């Protein structure tokens, strides 16, 4: 198991001062998110994400591979791993268009980010995707059936509104 200090020393990438450097970074083999990225086990996306047989794989070097930089020129999300333990390709097909690439780790690999620190990923095959924000679906309010009384405004408020004269302000 690695600490944040181990990752920053090996990769040469800095992290913000508020992060605890001697913290051991746990690893997980499930779905993980780090800021703008989400890491999904490849097996969970069968039929959605594929790596063509012609894909060019490259070893993840000690300094890591920058996967994504924050939307407004922010800090990078970098995949780091020990030498000889992880390969990466950005040659993927994805039905959603969100995949950045796929990596295969033979030992734990890590996502490193200046503000978020480190996230540990257990050995296995994973898809790295952009996170997509989506506004919640707002249902259209059903109108009451004919003859059903519905008052959007309480009686007292409505009466006060009617009794008050209308005033308009004109700006110069």
Beta strands, then each sheet from edge to edge (+ up, - down):
strand 1: 27-28
strand 2: 32-34
strand 3: 37-41
strand 4: 49-50
strand 5: 58-59
strand 6: 65-69
strand 7: 76-81
strand 8: 86-89
strand 9: 93-94
strand 10: 99-105
strand 11: 109-113
strand 12: 117-121
strand 13: 124-130
sheet 1: 1+ 12+ 11- 7+ 6-
sheet 2: 2+ 3- 13+ 10- 8+ 5-
sheet 3: 4+ 9-
end
